[in-house]
Amino acid sequence: MQIDLSKIRVREVGPGEIELLTKYRIAYLTEMQGERSEKYQQELTNELTQYFTEALAEQRFFAFLAEQDGLALSFGAMVIKKIPGDFNQSMYLEGDILNMYTVPSARRKGISALILQELLNEAHNRGISKIALHTSRDGEKLYRKFGFSEPIFPVLELCL
């Protein structure tokens, strides 16, 4: 398929597209972490379906899809967390970007940047004050171009 950025349509993913979100989350995980058994993939599919259904309904998750001629090319999503506030503000909203995935044949054409911009616009519209993500080496350049950087002291992290 020939990719034409002028023909790319970016839109929010709706509750009726949970199967699509789950399918591409599995594709992303397979690419990043390797193949898993069919049994495990089915269990994960069921759990992801439940998660996406609940999180979309509770408005603690949103996702965007880029498509051309009805074909899904790229995805990106954000989980929203409500954080207790401080003396400056009673509470904060923070976002974690995940599931940034572009089908291999559509990579390095600028589509992920379109998705990322939509995620950032929506985060701003929802009052999200801080966004975090984990990146692959391939994605790091894109995120840095948008201003992402290492955490600032005193933020520390421990992976368990």
C-alpha positions as CSV (number, residue, x, y, z in Angstrom):
1,M,0.0,0.0,0.0
2,Q,1.2,3.5,-0.9
3,I,1.1,5.8,2.2
4,D,-0.1,9.3,1.5
5,L,-0.2,11.5,4.6
6,S,-2.8,13.7,3.1
7,K,-5.1,10.7,3.0
8,I,-4.5,9.6,6.5
9,R,-7.5,10.0,8.8
10,V,-6.8,10.2,12.6
11,R,-9.8,9.5,14.8
12,E,-10.6,8.5,18.4
13,V,-11.2,4.8,19.0
14,G,-14.7,4.1,20.3
15,P,-16.2,1.5,22.6
16,G,-17.3,-0.6,19.6
17,E,-13.6,-1.1,18.6
18,I,-12.3,-2.9,21.6
19,E,-11.4,-6.0,19.5
20,L,-9.2,-3.7,17.3
21,L,-7.5,-2.2,20.3
22,T,-6.8,-5.7,21.7
23,K,-5.6,-7.1,18.4
24,Y,-3.0,-4.4,18.0
25,R,-1.9,-4.5,21.6
26,I,-1.1,-8.2,21.1
27,A,0.8,-7.3,17.9
28,Y,2.8,-4.7,19.8
29,L,3.6,-7.0,22.7
30,T,4.6,-9.8,20.3
31,E,7.0,-7.6,18.5
32,M,8.5,-6.2,21.7
33,Q,8.5,-9.4,23.8
34,G,8.3,-12.3,21.4
35,E,5.7,-15.0,20.7
36,R,3.6,-16.6,23.4
37,S,1.5,-19.7,23.4
38,E,-2.0,-19.6,21.9
39,K,-3.5,-20.3,25.3
40,Y,-1.7,-17.4,26.9
41,Q,-2.6,-15.0,24.1
42,Q,-6.3,-16.0,24.5
43,E,-6.1,-15.3,28.2
44,L,-4.5,-12.0,27.6
45,T,-7.0,-11.1,24.9
46,N,-9.8,-11.7,27.4
47,E,-8.2,-9.6,30.1
48,L,-7.3,-6.8,27.6
49,T,-10.9,-6.8,26.3
50,Q,-12.2,-6.4,29.8
51,Y,-9.7,-3.7,30.7
52,F,-10.3,-1.6,27.5
53,T,-14.1,-1.9,27.9
54,E,-14.0,-0.7,31.6
55,A,-11.3,1.9,31.1
56,L,-13.1,3.5,28.1
57,A,-16.5,3.5,29.9
58,E,-14.9,5.1,33.0
59,Q,-13.1,7.7,30.8
60,R,-9.7,6.7,32.3
61,F,-8.3,5.7,28.9
62,F,-8.5,7.1,25.4
63,A,-6.9,6.0,22.1
64,F,-6.5,7.2,18.5
65,L,-6.2,5.4,15.3
66,A,-4.7,6.5,12.0
67,E,-6.2,4.9,8.9
68,Q,-6.0,5.2,5.1
69,D,-8.8,3.9,2.9
70,G,-10.3,2.1,6.0
71,L,-7.1,0.2,6.8
72,A,-5.7,0.7,10.3
73,L,-2.1,1.8,10.1
74,S,-1.1,3.2,13.6
75,F,-2.4,3.4,17.1
76,G,-1.6,5.3,20.3
77,A,-3.4,5.4,23.7
78,M,-3.2,7.1,27.0
79,V,-4.1,5.9,30.5
80,I,-5.3,8.7,32.8
81,K,-4.5,8.7,36.5
82,K,-5.9,11.0,39.1
83,I,-3.2,12.0,41.6
84,P,-3.8,13.6,45.0
85,G,-3.0,17.3,45.0
86,D,-0.9,19.6,47.1
87,F,-1.2,23.2,48.3
88,N,-1.2,24.4,44.7
89,Q,-4.0,22.3,43.4
90,S,-6.4,19.8,45.0
91,M,-5.7,17.0,42.4
92,Y,-3.8,16.4,39.2
93,L,-4.3,14.3,36.2
94,E,-1.4,12.5,34.7
95,G,-1.2,10.4,31.6
96,D,0.8,7.3,30.5
97,I,1.2,6.8,26.8
98,L,1.1,3.2,25.7
99,N,0.4,1.0,22.8
100,M,2.1,3.3,20.2
101,Y,2.2,0.9,17.3
102,T,2.4,1.3,13.6
103,V,2.1,-1.6,11.2
104,P,5.6,-2.4,9.8
105,S,4.7,-1.4,6.2
106,A,3.7,2.1,7.3
107,R,6.6,2.9,9.6
108,R,8.9,5.9,9.2
109,K,6.3,7.9,7.2
110,G,5.3,10.4,10.0
111,I,2.1,8.6,11.0
112,S,3.1,8.1,14.6
113,A,3.8,11.8,14.9
114,L,0.1,12.4,13.9
115,I,-1.1,10.0,16.6
116,L,1.2,11.5,19.2
117,Q,0.0,15.0,18.4
118,E,-3.6,13.9,18.8
119,L,-2.8,12.3,22.2
120,L,-1.1,15.4,23.4
121,N,-4.0,17.6,22.2
122,E,-6.5,15.5,23.9
123,A,-4.4,15.4,27.1
124,H,-4.3,19.2,27.1
125,N,-8.1,19.3,26.5
126,R,-8.6,17.0,29.5
127,G,-6.4,19.0,31.8
128,I,-3.6,16.4,32.1
129,S,-0.6,18.1,33.5
130,K,2.2,15.4,33.1
131,I,2.7,12.6,30.6
132,A,5.1,9.7,30.8
133,L,5.9,6.8,28.6
134,H,8.3,3.9,28.0
135,T,10.0,4.0,24.6
136,S,11.8,1.6,22.3
137,R,15.1,2.8,20.8
138,D,13.2,3.3,17.5
139,G,10.6,5.6,19.1
140,E,13.0,7.7,21.2
141,K,13.8,10.2,18.5
142,L,10.1,10.9,17.9
143,Y,9.3,11.5,21.6
144,R,12.3,13.7,22.1
145,K,11.2,15.8,19.1
146,F,8.0,16.4,20.9
147,G,9.9,17.5,24.1
148,F,9.9,14.3,26.2
149,S,13.0,14.0,28.4
150,E,14.3,12.1,31.4
151,P,12.5,12.5,34.7
152,I,13.6,15.5,36.7
153,F,14.9,15.1,40.3
154,P,13.5,14.1,42.7
155,V,11.6,11.6,40.6
156,L,13.0,8.1,41.0
157,E,11.7,4.8,39.6
158,L,11.9,1.2,40.8
159,C,10.9,-1.6,38.5
160,L,9.6,-4.7,40.4
